Amino acid sequence: MKLTPFGETVRTLRMRHDVSMKAMAETMGISSSYLSGIEYGEKTLADKYVDAAIEFFSAVATDVELQSLRHAAERSKEVVNVADLEPDARRLVAAFARRLQSGSQPSKEMNDWLDSKYPERKRK
């Protein structure tokens, strides 16, 4: 399993500042296993946990590190949970994501469909 950007940043900060997961989790009011779940994207990264992590590191981390942690949290929230989707829907989401990650653009048909479903969206 791969760490989320938030998880990577938190672990780096913990190692850099010699802080255990247990100490951080206790200060945040959660269990170590829950914090681990957040880091791996298995648990929802709520704003209260982002704020608690930033508060936890505020005494030892630089402003740049804290800003990096907030940015990593925002990137981690971009993850879409597809576990509850039907298998065909999961494959479609994965195929679409792979296409976008490879630098390809959505087809005209896909953009037309998205426009019909979400007319408020703005294309560049």
N, CA, C and O atoms as a MOPAC input file, in Angstrom:
PM7 MOZYME 1SCF
protein

 N      0.83300 1    -1.17200 1     0.00000 1
 C      0.00000 1     0.00000 1     0.00000 1
 C      0.88400 1     1.24400 1     0.00000 1
 O      1.94900 1     1.25700 1     0.61800 1
 N      0.44700 1     2.26200 1    -0.67900 1
 C      1.23500 1     3.47000 1    -0.84400 1
 C      0.72000 1     4.57700 1     0.06900 1
 O     -0.48800 1     4.75900 1     0.22700 1
 N      1.64500 1     5.30600 1     0.65800 1
 C      1.27000 1     6.44600 1     1.48100 1
 C      0.67100 1     7.55300 1     0.62400 1
 O      1.05200 1     7.72400 1    -0.53400 1
 N     -0.26000 1     8.29600 1     1.19100 1
 C     -0.78400 1     9.48500 1     0.52700 1
 C      0.26900 1    10.59400 1     0.63500 1
 O      1.21100 1    10.46100 1     1.41600 1
 N      0.13200 1    11.67500 1    -0.12200 1
 C      1.06700 1    12.79600 1     0.05200 1
 C      1.09700 1    13.29600 1     1.49900 1
 O      2.15900 1    13.64500 1     2.01300 1
 N     -0.06300 1    13.33200 1     2.15300 1
 C     -0.12100 1    13.73400 1     3.55700 1
 C      0.68100 1    12.74500 1     4.40600 1
 O      1.47100 1    13.15700 1     5.25500 1
 N      0.48500 1    11.46400 1     4.18700 1
 C      1.19500 1    10.44500 1     4.94600 1
 C      2.69900 1    10.54000 1     4.77600 1
 O      3.44300 1    10.43200 1     5.75100 1
 N      3.15300 1    10.74100 1     3.54600 1
 C      4.58300 1    10.88400 1     3.28900 1
 C      5.16100 1    12.08000 1     4.02200 1
 O      6.23000 1    11.99900 1     4.62900 1
 N      4.43800 1    13.19800 1     3.95900 1
 C      4.92200 1    14.42100 1     4.58700 1
 C      4.93700 1    14.29300 1     6.10200 1
 O      5.89300 1    14.71400 1     6.75400 1
 N      3.88300 1    13.71300 1     6.66600 1
 C      3.82700 1    13.52100 1     8.11800 1
 C      4.96500 1    12.61200 1     8.57700 1
 O      5.63200 1    12.90900 1     9.56800 1
 N      5.18800 1    11.52900 1     7.87800 1
 C      6.26000 1    10.60200 1     8.27400 1
 C      7.62600 1    11.26500 1     8.17300 1
 O      8.48200 1    11.07600 1     9.03700 1
 N      7.82500 1    12.03300 1     7.12500 1
 C      9.09100 1    12.74900 1     6.97800 1
 C      9.29600 1    13.72000 1     8.14000 1
 O     10.38200 1    13.79000 1     8.71500 1
 N      8.25300 1    14.46000 1     8.47600 1
 C      8.36000 1    15.40400 1     9.58600 1
 C      8.58500 1    14.68000 1    10.91700 1
 O      9.36100 1    15.13900 1    11.75500 1
 N      7.91000 1    13.56100 1    11.10400 1
 C      8.10600 1    12.81300 1    12.34900 1
 C      9.54800 1    12.31800 1    12.46700 1
 O     10.15000 1    12.39900 1    13.53800 1
 N     10.09400 1    11.80900 1    11.37500 1
 C     11.47400 1    11.33300 1    11.40200 1
 C     12.44300 1    12.49700 1    11.61200 1
 O     13.38100 1    12.39800 1    12.40300 1
 N     12.21200 1    13.58300 1    10.90900 1
 C     13.10100 1    14.74300 1    11.00100 1
 C     13.12800 1    15.31200 1    12.42300 1
 O     14.16100 1    15.78400 1    12.89700 1
 N     11.98300 1    15.25900 1    13.08500 1
 C     11.87800 1    15.85400 1    14.41900 1
 C     11.82800 1    14.79900 1    15.52400 1
 O     11.50400 1    15.10400 1    16.67100 1
 N     12.15500 1    13.54600 1    15.16100 1
 C     12.25400 1    12.43200 1    16.10700 1
 C     11.00300 1    12.30100 1    16.98200 1
 O     11.07500 1    12.31700 1    18.21100 1
 N      9.87000 1    12.17200 1    16.31700 1
 C      8.58300 1    12.04100 1    17.00000 1
 C      7.95800 1    10.70500 1    16.59200 1
 O      7.96300 1    10.34800 1    15.41400 1
 N      7.43000 1     9.98100 1    17.55500 1
 C      6.79200 1     8.70000 1    17.24400 1
 C      5.35900 1     8.90400 1    16.75500 1
 O      4.72300 1     9.92100 1    17.03500 1
 N      4.87500 1     7.91500 1    16.02200 1
 C      3.48700 1     7.95000 1    15.56900 1
 C      2.55600 1     7.96200 1    16.78000 1
 O      1.54500 1     8.66400 1    16.78900 1
 N      2.90400 1     7.18800 1    17.78900 1
 C      2.06600 1     7.10400 1    18.97800 1
 C      1.93100 1     8.47100 1    19.66200 1
 O      0.83100 1     8.86900 1    20.04500 1
 N      3.04000 1     9.17900 1    19.81100 1
 C      3.00000 1    10.49700 1    20.45100 1
 C      2.14200 1    11.47100 1    19.64700 1
 O      1.35600 1    12.23200 1    20.21100 1
 N      2.30100 1    11.43900 1    18.33200 1
 C      1.51500 1    12.33300 1    17.48500 1
 C      0.04100 1    11.98600 1    17.55500 1
 O     -0.80200 1    12.87100 1    17.70400 1
 N     -0.27300 1    10.71400 1    17.45000 1
 C     -1.67200 1    10.28000 1    17.47500 1
 C     -2.32700 1    10.64900 1    18.80200 1
 O     -3.45800 1    11.13600 1    18.81500 1
 N     -1.64200 1    10.42700 1    19.90500 1
 C     -2.20300 1    10.76600 1    21.21800 1
 C     -2.50100 1    12.25900 1    21.32700 1
 O     -3.55100 1    12.65600 1    21.83300 1
 N     -1.57300 1    13.07600 1    20.84900 1
 C     -1.78100 1    14.52800 1    20.88000 1
 C     -2.97200 1    14.92800 1    20.01400 1
 O     -3.70400 1    15.86000 1    20.34900 1
 N     -3.16100 1    14.22100 1    18.90000 1
 C     -4.28200 1    14.51500 1    18.00000 1
 C     -5.59800 1    13.94600 1    18.51800 1
 O     -6.66300 1    14.26800 1    17.99200 1
 N     -5.53200 1    13.09700 1    19.55300 1
 C     -6.74600 1    12.50000 1    20.10900 1
 C     -7.26800 1    11.31400 1    19.32500 1
 O     -8.46300 1    11.01900 1    19.35100 1
 N     -6.36100 1    10.62600 1    18.61700 1
 C     -6.73800 1     9.44100 1    17.84300 1
 C     -5.74900 1     8.32600 1    18.14100 1
 O     -4.71600 1     8.55800 1    18.76900 1
 N     -6.06100 1     7.12300 1    17.69300 1
 C     -5.14900 1     5.99500 1    17.90100 1
 C     -4.06100 1     5.99600 1    16.82900 1
 O     -4.20800 1     6.61400 1    15.77400 1
 N     -2.98500 1     5.30200 1    17.11600 1
 C     -1.90200 1     5.15200 1    16.13300 1
 C     -2.40200 1     4.46500 1    14.86900 1
 O     -2.01300 1     4.82600 1    13.75800 1
 N     -3.27200 1     3.46600 1    15.05200 1
 C     -3.78300 1     2.75700 1    13.87900 1
 C     -4.66600 1     3.67200 1    13.02900 1
 O     -4.67200 1     3.56100 1    11.80400 1
 N     -5.40500 1     4.56900 1    13.66700 1
 C     -6.22900 1     5.50500 1    12.89700 1
 C     -5.34600 1     6.47800 1    12.12300 1
 O     -5.61300 1     6.76800 1    10.95700 1
 N     -4.29300 1     6.98100 1    12.76900 1
 C     -3.36500 1     7.87700 1    12.08500 1
 C     -2.71300 1     7.16400 1    10.91000 1
 O     -2.55600 1     7.74600 1     9.83700 1
 N     -2.33500 1     5.91100 1    11.10700 1
 C     -1.77500 1     5.12800 1    10.01200 1
 C     -2.77900 1     4.99100 1     8.87200 1
 O     -2.41200 1     5.09900 1     7.70200 1
 N     -4.03900 1     4.75500 1     9.21200 1
 C     -5.09000 1     4.66100 1     8.20100 1
 C     -5.24700 1     5.94400 1     7.41100 1
 O     -5.49100 1     5.90900 1     6.20500 1
 N     -5.10900 1     7.08300 1     8.08600 1
 C     -5.17000 1     8.37900 1     7.39100 1
 C     -3.98900 1     8.49600 1     6.43200 1
 O     -4.14700 1     8.92300 1     5.28900 1
 N     -2.81500 1     8.11700 1     6.90400 1
 C     -1.61200 1     8.22800 1     6.08000 1
 C     -1.68900 1     7.36900 1     4.81900 1
 O     -1.15100 1     7.74400 1     3.77700 1
 N     -2.34900 1     6.23000 1     4.91100 1
 C     -2.47200 1     5.33500 1     3.76700 1
 C     -3.74600 1     5.55900 1     2.95900 1
 O     -4.00100 1     4.84400 1     1.99000 1
 N     -4.54300 1     6.54500 1     3.35100 1
 C     -5.76600 1     6.82500 1     2.61300 1
 C     -6.89500 1     5.85800 1     2.90400 1
 O     -7.89500 1     5.83300 1     2.18600 1
 N     -6.74400 1     5.05800 1     3.95600 1
 C     -7.79800 1     4.11700 1     4.33400 1
 C     -8.86800 1     4.78600 1     5.18200 1
 O    -10.00000 1     4.30900 1     5.25400 1
 N     -8.50900 1     5.88300 1     5.81900 1
 C     -9.43000 1     6.66700 1     6.64000 1
 C     -9.52500 1     8.06100 1     6.04600 1
 O     -8.58400 1     8.55400 1     5.42500 1
 N    -10.66200 1     8.67900 1     6.24400 1
 C    -10.89200 1    10.01600 1     5.69800 1
 C     -9.99800 1    11.03900 1     6.38400 1
 O     -9.88900 1    11.06700 1     7.61000 1
 N     -9.37100 1    11.86500 1     5.58800 1
 C     -8.53100 1    12.93900 1     6.09900 1
 C     -9.40400 1    14.17600 1     6.30300 1
 O     -9.51200 1    15.02600 1     5.41900 1
 N    -10.01700 1    14.26400 1     7.46600 1
 C    -10.88300 1    15.39500 1     7.78800 1
 C    -10.03600 1    16.62300 1     8.10700 1
 O     -8.88600 1    16.50900 1     8.53200 1
 N    -10.61900 1    17.78200 1     7.89800 1
 C     -9.91500 1    19.03800 1     8.17900 1
 C     -9.43300 1    19.11100 1     9.62000 1
 O     -8.37000 1    19.67100 1     9.88800 1
 N    -10.20200 1    18.55100 1    10.55500 1
 C     -9.78500 1    18.61000 1    11.95700 1
 C     -8.48000 1    17.85400 1    12.18000 1
 O     -7.70400 1    18.22400 1    13.06100 1
 N     -8.22000 1    16.80400 1    11.40500 1
 C     -6.96800 1    16.06800 1    11.53900 1
 C     -5.80900 1    16.81500 1    10.88400 1
 O     -4.67800 1    16.77100 1    11.37100 1
 N     -6.09200 1    17.49000 1     9.79700 1
 C     -5.06700 1    18.32800 1     9.15900 1
 C     -4.67000 1    19.43600 1    10.12700 1
 O     -3.48400 1    19.67400 1    10.35400 1
 N     -5.66400 1    20.11200 1    10.69700 1
 C     -5.39000 1    21.19500 1    11.64500 1
 C     -4.63700 1    20.68100 1    12.86500 1
 O     -3.72200 1    21.34100 1    13.35600 1
 N     -5.02200 1    19.50200 1    13.35600 1
 C     -4.34900 1    18.92300 1    14.52200 1
 C     -2.89300 1    18.57800 1    14.20400 1
 O     -2.01400 1    18.77500 1    15.04300 1
 N     -2.63500 1    18.07100 1    13.00900 1
 C     -1.26400 1    17.73600 1    12.61100 1
 C     -0.42200 1    19.00300 1    12.50000 1
 O      0.72700 1    19.03600 1    12.94200 1
 N     -0.99600 1    20.03100 1    11.91300 1
 C     -0.26300 1    21.29700 1    11.78600 1
 C      0.00700 1    21.88800 1    13.16300 1
 O      1.10300 1    22.38500 1    13.42200 1
 N     -0.97300 1    21.83900 1    14.03800 1
 C     -0.77300 1    22.33100 1    15.40200 1
 C      0.30100 1    21.50800 1    16.11400 1
 O      1.13700 1    22.05700 1    16.83100 1
 N      0.27300 1    20.19200 1    15.91200 1
 C      1.25700 1    19.31400 1    16.53700 1
 C      2.67600 1    19.70400 1    16.12300 1
 O      3.56800 1    19.78000 1    16.96700 1
 N      2.88600 1    19.95000 1    14.83700 1
 C      4.22800 1    20.25300 1    14.34300 1
 C      4.59800 1    21.73300 1    14.46500 1
 O      5.75800 1    22.08500 1    14.24900 1
 N      3.66200 1    22.59500 1    14.80100 1
 C      3.93200 1    24.03300 1    14.80600 1
 C      5.03700 1    24.44200 1    15.77100 1
 O      5.68900 1    25.46400 1    15.56000 1
 N      5.25600 1    23.67000 1    16.81800 1
 C      6.30600 1    24.01000 1    17.79000 1
 C      7.70700 1    23.67600 1    17.28200 1
 O      8.68800 1    24.25000 1    17.75500 1
 N      7.81200 1    22.74900 1    16.32000 1
 C      9.13900 1    22.30700 1    15.88300 1
 C      9.41300 1    22.50900 1    14.39300 1
 O     10.57100 1    22.57800 1    13.98300 1
 N      8.38200 1    22.60100 1    13.59700 1
 C      8.55900 1    22.68900 1    12.13700 1
 C      8.66500 1    24.13900 1    11.67700 1
 O      8.18700 1    25.06000 1    12.34000 1
 N      9.29600 1    24.31100 1    10.53900 1
 C      9.39300 1    25.64300 1     9.94100 1
 C      8.07300 1    25.99500 1     9.25800 1
 O      7.22200 1    25.13200 1     9.04300 1
 N      7.91900 1    27.25800 1     8.92600 1
 C      6.72300 1    27.68400 1     8.19700 1
 C      6.62300 1    26.97400 1     6.85000 1
 O      5.53000 1    26.62500 1     6.40300 1
 N      7.75100 1    26.76600 1     6.21600 1
 C      7.76400 1    26.06600 1     4.92500 1
 C      7.29400 1    24.62500 1     5.09700 1
 O      6.51800 1    24.12600 1     4.28200 1
 N      7.75800 1    23.94900 1     6.15500 1
 C      7.32600 1    22.57400 1     6.41000 1
 C      5.83000 1    22.51100 1     6.69900 1
 O      5.14300 1    21.60600 1     6.22500 1
 N      5.32600 1    23.46300 1     7.46900 1
 C      3.89300 1    23.48500 1     7.78200 1
 C      3.06400 1    23.75200 1     6.53200 1
 O      2.00300 1    23.15600 1     6.34300 1
 N      3.54900 1    24.64600 1     5.68200 1
 C      2.86400 1    24.92600 1     4.42200 1
 C      2.88600 1    23.68600 1     3.52800 1
 O      1.90200 1    23.38000 1     2.85600 1
 N      4.00000 1    22.98600 1     3.52700 1
 C      4.12000 1    21.75300 1     2.74900 1
 C      3.14300 1    20.69700 1     3.25800 1
 O      2.55400 1    19.96000 1     2.46800 1
 N      2.97400 1    20.62400 1     4.57100 1
 C      2.03300 1    19.67200 1     5.16000 1
 C      0.60400 1    19.99300 1     4.74000 1
 O     -0.15500 1    19.08900 1     4.39100 1
 N      0.23000 1    21.26600 1     4.77000 1
 C     -1.12800 1    21.65700 1     4.35500 1
 C     -1.33900 1    21.34900 1     2.87500 1
 O     -2.39800 1    20.85400 1     2.48800 1
 N     -0.34700 1    21.63600 1     2.05800 1
 C     -0.45500 1    21.36300 1     0.61900 1
 C     -0.58100 1    19.85100 1     0.36900 1
 O     -1.37300 1    19.41900 1    -0.46900 1
 N      0.20000 1    19.06000 1     1.09700 1
 C      0.12200 1    17.59900 1     0.95600 1
 C     -1.25100 1    17.08900 1     1.35900 1
 O     -1.77500 1    16.15800 1     0.74800 1
 N     -1.83400 1    17.69600 1     2.38800 1
 C     -3.18000 1    17.30200 1     2.81600 1
 C     -4.19500 1    17.58300 1     1.71800 1
 O     -5.06500 1    16.75500 1     1.44900 1
 N     -4.09100 1    18.72800 1     1.09300 1
 C     -5.02400 1    19.06200 1     0.00300 1
 C     -4.87100 1    18.09200 1    -1.15600 1
 O     -5.86400 1    17.67500 1    -1.75100 1
 N     -3.63300 1    17.72800 1    -1.48400 1
 C     -3.41300 1    16.75200 1    -2.56700 1
 C     -3.96700 1    15.39000 1    -2.18500 1
 O     -4.46600 1    14.66000 1    -3.04200 1
 N     -3.88500 1    15.04400 1    -0.91500 1
 C     -4.38800 1    13.74500 1    -0.46200 1
 C     -5.90300 1    13.66600 1    -0.54500 1
 O     -6.46100 1    12.58600 1    -0.73800 1
 N     -6.55700 1    14.77900 1    -0.40200 1
 C     -8.02000 1    14.79900 1    -0.46800 1
 C     -8.52700 1    14.64000 1    -1.89800 1
 O     -9.72300 1    14.44800 1    -2.11700 1
 N     -7.62900 1    14.72000 1    -2.86100 1
 C     -8.02800 1    14.56300 1    -4.25400 1
 C     -8.25000 1    13.10000 1    -4.61900 1
 O     -8.67600 1    12.79400 1    -5.73300 1
 N     -7.96400 1    12.20500 1    -3.69600 1
 C     -8.15500 1    10.78100 1    -3.92600 1
 C     -9.64500 1    10.47000 1    -3.94000 1
 O    -10.39900 1    10.95900 1    -3.09900 1
 N    -10.05700 1     9.66100 1    -4.89000 1
 C    -11.45600 1     9.26400 1    -5.00900 1
 C    -11.58600 1     7.81400 1    -4.57300 1
 O    -10.90000 1     6.93400 1    -5.09300 1
 N    -12.46900 1     7.57300 1    -3.61800 1
 C    -12.70700 1     6.21100 1    -3.13900 1
 C    -13.66900 1     5.51900 1    -4.10600 1
 O    -14.80100 1     5.96500 1    -4.29300 1
 N    -13.21500 1     4.44400 1    -4.70500 1
 C    -14.04600 1     3.72100 1    -5.66800 1
 C    -14.47300 1     2.35200 1    -5.14300 1
 O    -15.06100 1     1.55800 1    -5.87700 1
 N    -14.18000 1     2.08100 1    -3.88800 1
 C    -14.44500 1     0.75900 1    -3.31700 1
 C    -15.91400 1     0.35800 1    -3.41100 1
 O    -16.21400 1    -0.82300 1    -3.58600 1
 N    -16.82300 1     1.30000 1    -3.30100 1
 C    -18.24800 1     0.97400 1    -3.31400 1
 C    -18.86100 1     0.96500 1    -4.70800 1
 O    -20.05800 1     0.72200 1    -4.85900 1
 N    -18.05200 1     1.22700 1    -5.72300 1
 C    -18.56200 1     1.21500 1    -7.09500 1
 C    -18.63000 1    -0.21300 1    -7.62300 1
 O    -17.90900 1    -1.09900 1    -7.16400 1
 N    -19.49500 1    -0.41000 1    -8.58100 1
 C    -19.57200 1    -1.69600 1    -9.27600 1
 C    -18.25500 1    -1.92200 1   -10.03300 1
 O    -17.58200 1    -0.95500 1   -10.38900 1
 N    -17.87800 1    -3.18000 1   -10.28300 1
 C    -16.61000 1    -3.46200 1   -10.96100 1
 C    -16.44800 1    -2.73000 1   -12.29900 1
 O    -15.36800 1    -2.21200 1   -12.58500 1
 N    -17.49100 1    -2.67900 1   -13.11400 1
 C    -17.38000 1    -1.97000 1   -14.39600 1
 C    -17.11200 1    -0.48500 1   -14.19500 1
 O    -16.34000 1     0.11500 1   -14.94300 1
 N    -17.74300 1     0.10500 1   -13.19300 1
 C    -17.53300 1     1.52400 1   -12.90900 1
 C    -16.10300 1     1.76400 1   -12.41800 1
 O    -15.47800 1     2.75300 1   -12.80000 1
 N    -15.58500 1     0.87100 1   -11.58000 1
 C    -14.19800 1     1.00600 1   -11.09900 1
 C    -13.21900 1     0.94700 1   -12.26000 1
 O    -12.25800 1     1.71500 1   -12.31100 1
 N    -13.46500 1     0.02800 1   -13.19700 1
 C    -12.57500 1    -0.07900 1   -14.36400 1
 C    -12.63500 1     1.18500 1   -15.21100 1
 O    -11.61500 1     1.63500 1   -15.73400 1
 N    -13.81100 1     1.75200 1   -15.34700 1
 C    -13.96400 1     2.98400 1   -16.12400 1
 C    -13.21400 1     4.14200 1   -15.46700 1
 O    -12.51900 1     4.90300 1   -16.14100 1
 N    -13.35700 1     4.26600 1   -14.17100 1
 C    -12.64700 1     5.32400 1   -13.44200 1
 C    -11.13800 1     5.13200 1   -13.58400 1
 O    -10.41300 1     6.09300 1   -13.84000 1
 N    -10.66800 1     3.90800 1   -13.42200 1
 C     -9.24000 1     3.63200 1   -13.54100 1
 C     -8.72700 1     3.93600 1   -14.94800 1
 O     -7.65100 1     4.51200 1   -15.10700 1
 N     -9.48800 1     3.55500 1   -15.95600 1
 C     -9.07400 1     3.81300 1   -17.34200 1
 C     -9.00100 1     5.31100 1   -17.61600 1
 O     -8.07200 1     5.78900 1   -18.26800 1
 N     -9.98500 1     6.04000 1   -17.11500 1
 C    -10.00300 1     7.48800 1   -17.30300 1
 C     -8.80800 1     8.12700 1   -16.59500 1
 O     -8.14800 1     8.99900 1   -17.15900 1
 N     -8.52800 1     7.69900 1   -15.36700 1
 C     -7.40600 1     8.24700 1   -14.60500 1
 C     -6.07500 1     7.94300 1   -15.29800 1
 O     -5.21000 1     8.81400 1   -15.39000 1
 N     -5.91000 1     6.70200 1   -15.78700 1
 C     -4.67000 1     6.35200 1   -16.49000 1
 C     -4.48100 1     7.22700 1   -17.72100 1
 O     -3.37100 1     7.67200 1   -18.01600 1
 N     -5.56500 1     7.46600 1   -18.42900 1
 C     -5.48400 1     8.29900 1   -19.63600 1
 C     -5.03400 1     9.71100 1   -19.28400 1
 O     -4.18000 1    10.27800 1   -19.96600 1
 N     -5.59500 1    10.27400 1   -18.23700 1
 C     -5.22200 1    11.62700 1   -17.82400 1
 C     -3.79300 1    11.67000 1   -17.28800 1
 O     -3.06800 1    12.62700 1   -17.56000 1
 N     -3.37300 1    10.65000 1   -16.52900 1
 C     -2.01500 1    10.62300 1   -15.99800 1
 C     -0.97400 1    10.48900 1   -17.09400 1
 O      0.15500 1    10.95300 1   -16.93700 1
 N     -1.33700 1     9.86300 1   -18.19400 1
 C     -0.38200 1     9.70600 1   -19.29000 1
 C     -0.28200 1    10.96400 1   -20.13900 1
 O      0.50700 1    11.02000 1   -21.08200 1
 N     -1.07500 1    11.97000 1   -19.80700 1
 C     -1.02400 1    13.23100 1   -20.53900 1
 C     -2.06200 1    13.34500 1   -21.63400 1
 O     -2.16100 1    14.38200 1   -22.29000 1
 N     -2.83800 1    12.29000 1   -21.84000 1
 C     -3.88500 1    12.34300 1   -22.85800 1
 C     -5.05100 1    13.17700 1   -22.35400 1
 O     -5.28600 1    13.28900 1   -21.15100 1
 N     -5.75400 1    13.74200 1   -23.27600 1
 C     -6.93300 1    14.52400 1   -22.94400 1
 C     -8.18900 1    13.67200 1   -23.11200 1
 O     -8.19900 1    12.73100 1   -23.90600 1
 N     -9.24400 1    13.99500 1   -22.37200 1
 C    -10.50100 1    13.27600 1   -22.57700 1
 C    -10.97800 1    13.48100 1   -24.01800 1
 O    -10.73600 1    14.52700 1   -24.61900 1
 N    -11.64600 1    12.48600 1   -24.55100 1
 C    -12.15300 1    12.58000 1   -25.91700 1
 C    -13.25300 1    13.63400 1   -26.00000 1
 O    -13.78700 1    14.06800 1   -24.97900 1
 N    -13.58300 1    14.03700 1   -27.20800 1
 C    -14.67700 1    14.98800 1   -27.41800 1
 C    -15.97700 1    14.41800 1   -26.85900 1
 O    -16.76100 1    15.13700 1   -26.24100 1
 N    -16.20000 1    13.14300 1   -27.07600 1
 C    -17.41100 1    12.50600 1   -26.56500 1
 C    -17.48100 1    12.57000 1   -25.03800 1
 O    -18.54100 1    12.83200 1   -24.47000 1
 N    -16.32900 1    12.32400 1   -24.36900 1
 C    -16.29000 1    12.38500 1   -22.91100 1
 C    -16.55200 1    13.81300 1   -22.43400 1
 O    -17.31200 1    14.02200 1   -21.48800 1
 N    -15.93200 1    14.78600 1   -23.07800 1
 C    -16.17400 1    16.18000 1   -22.70000 1
 C    -17.62800 1    16.57700 1   -22.92800 1
 O    -18.21600 1    17.28400 1   -22.10900 1
 N    -18.20800 1    16.12900 1   -24.03100 1
 C    -19.61400 1    16.43600 1   -24.29800 1
 C    -20.51300 1    15.82500 1   -23.22800 1
 O    -21.46400 1    16.45700 1   -22.76800 1
 N    -20.20300 1    14.59300 1   -22.83700 1
 C    -20.99400 1    13.93400 1   -21.79700 1
 C    -20.85300 1    14.67800 1   -20.46600 1
 O    -21.84100 1    14.91300 1   -19.77000 1
 N    -19.61400 1    15.04800 1   -20.11800 1
 C    -19.39800 1    15.79600 1   -18.87800 1
 C    -20.12400 1    17.13800 1   -18.90400 1
 O    -20.70400 1    17.55700 1   -17.90300 1
 N    -20.08900 1    17.80400 1   -20.04900 1
 C    -20.79700 1    19.08200 1   -20.18600 1
 C    -22.30400 1    18.90800 1   -20.00100 1
 O    -22.96800 1    19.76200 1   -19.41300 1
 N    -22.83600 1    17.80000 1   -20.50400 1
 C    -24.27700 1    17.57400 1   -20.37100 1
 C    -24.65700 1    17.26900 1   -18.92000 1
 O    -25.75000 1    17.62600 1   -18.48200 1
 N    -23.76800 1    16.61400 1   -18.17400 1
 C    -24.03500 1    16.26900 1   -16.77700 1
 C    -23.72000 1    17.41500 1   -15.83000 1
 O    -24.38000 1    17.58200 1   -14.80400 1
 N    -22.70700 1    18.20300 1   -16.17700 1
 C    -22.23900 1    19.29200 1   -15.31300 1
 C    -22.08000 1    20.56600 1   -16.13000 1
 O    -20.95500 1    20.98100 1   -16.41000 1
 N    -23.17900 1    21.18700 1   -16.51200 1
 C    -23.08900 1    22.36300 1   -17.38000 1
 C    -22.33900 1    23.54200 1   -16.75700 1
 O    -21.87600 1    24.43000 1   -17.47300 1
 N    -22.21500 1    23.55400 1   -15.41900 1
 C    -21.54200 1    24.65500 1   -14.75300 1
 C    -20.01600 1    24.56200 1   -14.83800 1
 O    -19.31700 1    25.53000 1   -14.53700 1
 N    -19.49500 1    23.38900 1   -15.25200 1
 C    -18.04800 1    23.24100 1   -15.31100 1
 C    -17.48500 1    24.09500 1   -16.45100 1
 O    -18.14400 1    24.32100 1   -17.46500 1
 N    -16.28500 1    24.54900 1   -16.26100 1
 C    -15.64300 1    25.40400 1   -17.26000 1
 C    -14.44900 1    24.67700 1   -17.84500 1
 O    -13.56100 1    24.23600 1   -17.11500 1
 N    -14.42900 1    24.55400 1   -19.14300 1
 C    -13.28100 1    23.93400 1   -19.82100 1
 C    -12.31700 1    25.00700 1   -20.24000 1
 O    -12.70000 1    26.12000 1   -20.60000 1
 N    -11.04200 1    24.64200 1   -20.18400 1
 C     -9.99700 1    25.59400 1   -20.62200 1
 C     -9.74800 1    25.41100 1   -22.09100 1
 O     -8.91100 1    26.10700 1   -22.66700 1

